[in-house]
C-alpha cells in the first residue's frame, strides 16, 4: 500500500551505547548511566500495520508438569566445590552463566580450573574460547596452574561464526567464552563490545545452549562502578549472574551469586589466589582473624553472614590525639557512612570523647563488612582503643546499634554464634531476643550501648 499524503515520517531514535537506554532526543549525558557522549542516533523502526498471527503447530505438545522429565536438567558438579556451592549444586545442562569482575581479579584463572576439572571428569571435553589472549598465553597459564589436559580445547577467536564452527567440530560438554565483549557477529552492525553486538552474541549463544543442552559460561567486563558492562538486558538473557570480587592487595577472592534460576541467589564462594592457581576455601574464617597470645586494645571480633555462610571478621580501631583542626576519620573495609553514625552514637550515648582524636577503623584480611550486625563490634573496638583497654581474646560481639543507643537483634544469630563457638570462642555479647545459643558459649545480653561498654570496663 502506498503511503498517504498525510503520513508522517518516522522520527529518529537515540540510544545510549553504554546501557542501551532509548531517549526521544539527543542529550550529551545519559540520564540512566550518567555516561558522557554515549547517546547516538539509531535507525527508526519501519512502520507496519498490526495483523493477527495465525496459530501454528507446536514443536512439542504441552504435557502435565508431573510428566516432565527432570533428569536431563539435573545439576552436574563442576569439580570446584566452592563454585558448586554458589551455583546450587553444580552446572545445569543448557544453562548460560555470566561471570563478571574487574580486570586481573582472576576470572580466567578460575574458569581455566573449571574447564580442566570438567575435561578430566565424565562431562566430556571442554572448549575454552579466548578473545583477549592468544592460545599460547592460555597454554602458559595452564602449565603454571597445572590445568593441561588432552580433553581441554583452546581457541583464540573473536568471530561468532568461527566459535559456532569450533562447537560443531569439538562437540564439547562445556563452553567458556572469555569474554563476550570481544566476540562479534558478522550479521550485526556495530563494533565489538557495543550494545548491539553484545546483545546479538548473547542471544545466539543462549539459543545454542538451549538447543543442544550445552552449558555456556560467559565472561563479562564491569564498569568503574562495579556493574556488569553492556546493556542491562544481558543480565536478563542469562540464567546465572556471578560477580567475582577481590582486592588486588589480598589473596582472598569471592564469587557472589546475583541471579540464579536454579538455586539460591545469595550464596558466596571463597577462594584464595596463589601463584600456582586458585584454591577453594571451605573454611575461610581464619583469613579474617589475627590470633594473638595477648589481647590488644582496639580489636573486636564479630560474625558476619555472606549469603548463608557465617564468617568471623576482626574489626580494628586506632584512636590518637589529633594535631589537625578537623580530626581525621579513615575507614578501610567498612561502610564509611555506617562508621560515622556509630562514632556519633558512641560519643553521644556512650560518653566516649572522640571530638579531638583521629579515628582509624579497618578490617583484617581484605574483607569488606557492610552489614549492620557489625555496629557493636565497631563501637567496642573504638572504645577499647580510646580507653586503651583490650577486649578478651575469646569474646565475639554481634549487634546492630540504633541512633538511640539501643542494641537491636540480628538475623541468623544462632548460626553466627555457632560458628564462633566452633572456632573456640567461649564468650559473647549478644543483643536481646537472639534465640537459643550454643551451650558452650557464655552469652551476656546487652540491651544498649552503655551496657556493652560497662561489660568492657569490667573486662568480661
MARGUMI-501974 format. One record per residue (C-alpha): residue in one letter; x, z, y. Coordinates in steps of 0.02 Angstrom, whole numbers, padded with zeros to 5 digits, always signed. Each point is the difference from the previous one (the first is absolute). Example, Ala and Ser with C-alpha at 12.3 -4.5 7.8 and 13.67 -1.06 7.14 Angstrom:
MARGUMI-501974
A+00615+00390-00225;S+00069-00033+00172;
This chain:
MARGUMI-501974
X+00000+00000+00000;X+00069-00048+00169;X+00021+00143+00126;X-00131+00013+00134;X+00040-00018+00184;X-00034+00185+00030;X+00118+00059-00138;X+00135+00115+00070;X+00180-00021-00055;X+00068+00136-00113;X+00090+00134+00096;X+00181+00034-00048;X+00045+00160-00089;X+00148+00114+00030;X+00080+00100-00139;X+00138+00131-00004;X+00149-00051-00105;X+00039+00181-00046;X-00164+00076-00056;X-00118-00151-00008;X-00123+00063+00133;X-00108-00136+00079;X-00042+00013+00185;X-00112-00113+00106;X+00135-00039+00128;X+00187+00007+00017;X+00080+00166+00047;X+00182+00047+00015;X-00014+00155-00109;X-00098+00020-00160;X-00132+00137+00022;X+00014+00048-00185;X+00187+00012-00041;X+00064+00004+00181;X+00124-00142-00033;X+00053-00105+00150;X-00008-00190-00005;X-00077-00008-00174;X-00167-00081+00051;X-00001-00186-00036;X-00136-00131+00001;X-00069-00053-00169;X-00107-00146-00048;X-00186+00022+00028;X-00109-00004-00157;X-00099-00155-00033;X-00185+00021+00034;X-00108-00020-00153;X-00183+00022-00031;X-00059+00134-00120;X-00062-00060-00168;X-00064+00082-00155;X+00124+00023-00142;X-00062-00063-00167;X+00014+00119-00147;X+00133-00048-00124;X+00041+00046-00179;X+00108+00159-00006;X+00165-00006-00093;X-00046+00156-00100;X-00172+00077-00021;X-00032+00173+00070;X+00008+00138-00130;X-00049+00183-00005;X+00143+00104+00067;X+00011+00098-00163;X+00044-00161-00093;X+00146-00049+00114;X+00168+00010-00089;X+00117+00119+00091;X+00150-00010-00116;X+00070-00149+00094;X-00005+00101+00162;X+00089+00153-00067;X+00153+00054+00101;X+00167-00028-00083;X+00151+00111+00038;X+00128-00082+00113;X+00143+00100-00072;X+00022+00100+00162;X-00104+00160-00019;X-00001+00044+00185;X-00071-00171+00043;X-00128+00015-00139;X-00055+00166+00076;X-00042-00087+00164;X-00082-00149-00084;X-00114+00110-00104;X+00082-00024-00169;X+00089-00167+00012;X-00019-00182+00045;X-00170-00081-00031;X+00000-00182-00061;X-00055-00116+00140;X+00030+00130+00136;X+00082-00050+00164;X+00106+00137+00076;X+00077+00004+00174;X+00156+00107+00027;X+00045+00020+00183;X+00145+00091+00079;X+00137-00008+00130;X+00153-00110-00026;X+00134+00082-00107;X-00111+00140-00065;X+00020-00058-00181;X-00151-00110-00039;X+00101-00135-00087;X+00100+00129-00098;X-00158+00084-00063;X-00085-00163-00049;X+00156-00064-00088;X-00005+00161-00103;X-00184-00030-00038;X+00033-00180-00050;X+00142+00054-00115;X-00105+00135-00085;X-00144-00123-00020;X+00112-00135-00073;X+00078+00124-00122;X-00172+00059-00058;X-00142-00084-00091;X-00075-00075+00158;X+00095-00163-00014;X+00120-00083+00121;X+00003+00044+00185;X+00023-00126+00140;X+00082+00058+00162;X-00022-00122+00146;X+00110+00036+00150;X-00020-00090+00166;X+00122+00107+00099;X+00152+00000-00114;X+00089-00118-00115;X-00011+00016-00188;X+00183+00050-00001;X-00032+00146+00116;X-00140+00062-00111;X+00115-00016-00152;X+00134+00105+00085;X-00127+00137+00039;X-00065-00008-00179;X+00177+00024-00068;X+00032+00146+00118;X-00161+00088-00050;X+00005-00047-00184;X-00155-00111+00003;X+00063-00157-00087;X-00111-00061-00142;X-00026-00167-00087;X-00189+00007+00028;X+00019+00028+00188;X-00007-00166+00093;X+00055-00020+00182;X-00029-00144+00120;X+00031-00021+00186;X-00152-00096+00062;X-00101-00006+00160;X-00121-00140-00045;X-00165+00052-00077;X-00015-00154-00110;X+00175+00034-00072;X-00049+00181-00034;X-00153-00058-00097;X+00111-00121-00095;X+00115+00142-00051;X-00150+00099-00060;X-00055-00146-00110;X+00176-00019-00071;X+00041+00183-00033;X-00177+00065-00035;X+00048+00177+00052;X-00093+00160-00032;X+00044+00063+00175;X+00030-00096+00162;X+00091+00075+00149;X+00008-00093+00166;X+00126+00068+00125;X-00068-00023+00129;X-00170-00078+00035;X+00050-00036+00180;X+00137-00121-00057;X-00109-00109-00113;X-00079-00155+00078;X-00145-00105-00061;X+00026-00188+00030;X-00187-00028+00019;X-00019+00118+00148;X+00071-00023+00174;X+00103+00135+00082;X+00169+00082-00020;X+00042+00120-00142;X-00053+00177+00042;X-00141-00056+00114;X-00178+00057-00019;X-00063-00164-00075;X+00144-00016-00123;X-00003+00180-00060;X-00188-00007-00028;X+00010-00166-00095;X+00144+00058-00111;X-00084+00165-00041;X-00165-00086-00042;X+00090-00124-00116;X+00099+00136-00090;X-00156+00109-00017;X-00095-00145-00078;X+00145-00028-00120;X+00003+00184-00050;X-00187+00008-00034;X-00003-00165-00095;X+00144+00041-00118;X-00008+00190-00005;X+00174+00003+00074;X+00049+00156+00100;X+00081-00050+00165;X+00103+00112+00114;X+00021-00059+00180;X+00131+00074+00116;X-00060+00013+00180;X+00089+00033+00163;X-00055+00136+00121;X-00013+00001+00189;X+00094+00118+00114;X-00149+00119-00010;X+00013+00008-00191;X-00157-00104-00036;X-00002-00147-00121;X+00052-00157+00094;X-00114-00151-00001;X-00189-00015+00009;X-00104+00152-00040;X-00095-00103-00128;X+00158+00004-00107;X-00035+00180-00050;X-00180-00043-00044;X+00051-00145-00114;X+00114+00102-00113;X-00052+00135-00124;X+00136+00129+00036;X+00094+00039+00161;X+00155+00109-00013;X+00112+00061+00139;X+00184+00031-00039;X+00064+00134+00118;X+00167+00082+00028;X+00127+00055+00127;X+00161-00102+00010;X+00100+00162+00010;X-00080+00072-00157;X+00000-00055-00182;X-00183+00049-00021;X-00126-00142-00014;X-00188+00014-00019;X-00126-00128-00060;X-00167+00044+00077;X-00164-00078-00058;X-00109-00062+00143;X-00126-00103-00097;X-00029-00005-00187;X-00149-00080-00086;X+00055+00068-00169;X+00035+00182+00039;X+00023+00133+00133;X+00064-00061+00167;X+00084+00163+00051;X+00140+00014-00129;X+00185+00006+00044;X+00151-00045-00105;X+00172+00072+00040;X+00164-00092-00028;X+00183+00027+00038;X+00102-00149+00059;X+00175+00003-00073;X+00149-00117-00002;X-00043-00055-00176;X-00186-00028+00032;X-00158+00099+00027;X-00058+00145-00108;X-00171+00081-00011;X-00013+00185+00037;X-00128+00088-00108;X+00041+00169+00084;X+00058-00036+00179;X-00032+00172+00075;X+00183+00047-00017;X+00049-00133+00126;X-00094+00088+00140;X+00070+00175-00026;X+00167+00081+00040;X+00033+00135-00128;X+00104+00138+00079;X+00063+00165-00067;X-00042+00090+00164;X-00149-00026+00113;X+00029-00090+00166;X-00105+00027+00156;X-00104-00148+00056;X-00050-00069-00171;X-00169+00002-00088;X-00060-00084-00159;X-00171-00081-00007;X-00094-00106-00127;X-00070-00169+00053;X-00107-00120-00101;X+00048-00184-00007;X-00146-00087-00081;X-00037+00117-00145;X+00178+00062-00018;X+00052+00169+00073;X+00176+00002+00071;X+00099+00145+00069;X+00076-00031+00171;X+00116+00104+00106;X-00032+00014+00186;X+00148+00048+00109;X+00000+00060+00180;X+00134+00042+00127;X-00037+00095+00161;X+00136+00018+00131;X+00013+00049+00182;X-00028-00155+00108;X+00114-00050+00144;X-00123-00131+00063;X-00141+00017+00124;X-00117-00071-00133;X+00043+00065-00175;X+00017-00128-00138;X-00123-00024-00142;X+00074-00107-00139;X-00093-00043-00161;X+00061-00089-00157;X-00111-00034-00150;X-00151+00089+00076;X-00145-00052+00110;X+00063+00033+00177;X-00175+00024+00072;X-00043+00123-00139;X+00163+00097+00027;X-00033+00012+00187;X-00172+00073-00035;X+00072+00127-00124;X+00132+00053+00126;X-00134+00027+00133;X-00105+00105-00119;X+00153+00097-00056;X+00045+00045+00179;X-00177+00040+00057;X-00074+00084-00155;X+00158+00062-00085;X+00090+00062+00156;X+00160-00094-00046;X+00087-00050+00162;X+00061-00180-00006;X-00017-00057+00181;X+00186+00014+00039;X+00067-00057-00170;X+00040-00165-00081;X-00096-00021-00162;X+00055-00119-00138;X-00105-00025-00158;X+00037-00110-00151;X-00031-00025-00185;X+00129-00013-00140;X+00040-00154-00103;X-00079-00129+00114;X-00177+00051-00045;X-00139-00031+00126;X-00128+00139+00012;X-00155-00035+00104;X-00142+00096-00080;X-00069+00157+00087;X+00038+00107-00154;X+00179+00017+00064;X-00051+00080+00166;X+00029+00179-00057;X+00171-00044-00072;X+00052-00080+00166;X-00061+00152+00098;X+00091+00125-00113;X+00160-00104-00002;X+00003-00003+00192;X-00041+00186+00011;X+00135+00038-00129;X+00127-00099+00101;X-00053+00080+00165;X+00013+00177-00069;X+00149-00037-00113;X-00096+00074-00146;X+00003-00103-00161;X-00148-00021-00117;X+00020+00052-00183;X+00075-00145-00100;X-00137+00013-00133;X-00144-00014+00125;X-00113-00153+00015;X-00110-00023+00153;X-00155-00110+00013;X-00136-00003+00132;X-00074-00094+00147;X+00010+00087+00169;X-00142-00020+00125;X+00006+00013+00188;X-00075+00175-00008;X+00142+00056-00113;X-00104+00004-00159;X+00072-00059-00166;X-00118-00122-00084;X-00012-00041-00186;X+00075-00162-00065;X-00053-00122-00134;X+00075+00021-00173;X+00072+00174+00025;X+00003+00032-00188;X+00105-00154-00036;X+00118+00039+00143;X+00038+00178-00053;X+00009-00047-00184;X+00142-00119+00047;X+00085+00139+00101;X-00014+00120-00148;X+00071-00132-00117;X+00156-00015+00108;X+00032+00187+00001;X-00088+00063+00157;X-00076+00171-00026;X-00081+00038+00168;X-00116-00098+00114;X-00093+00014+00165;X-00169-00080-00029;X-00151-00034+00112;X-00168+00081-00038;X-00114-00078-00132;X+00143-00082-00093;X-00082+00025-00169;X+00086+00054-00160;X+00191-00001+00007;X+00133+00011-00137;X+00016+00180-00067;X+00189-00002+00014;X-00012-00029+00188;X-00026+00153+00111;X-00108-00066+00140;X-00034+00080+00169;X-00154-00064+00093;X+00033-00026+00186;X-00159-00033+00101;X+00092-00038+00162;X+00171-00036+00073;X+00029+00180+00054;X-00024+00062-00177;X+00127-00126-00062;X+00126+00054+00133;X-00029+00181-00049;X+00042-00043-00180;X+00157-00086+00063;X+00054+00155+00096;X-00029+00109-00153;X+00109-00119-00100;X-00130-00023-00136;
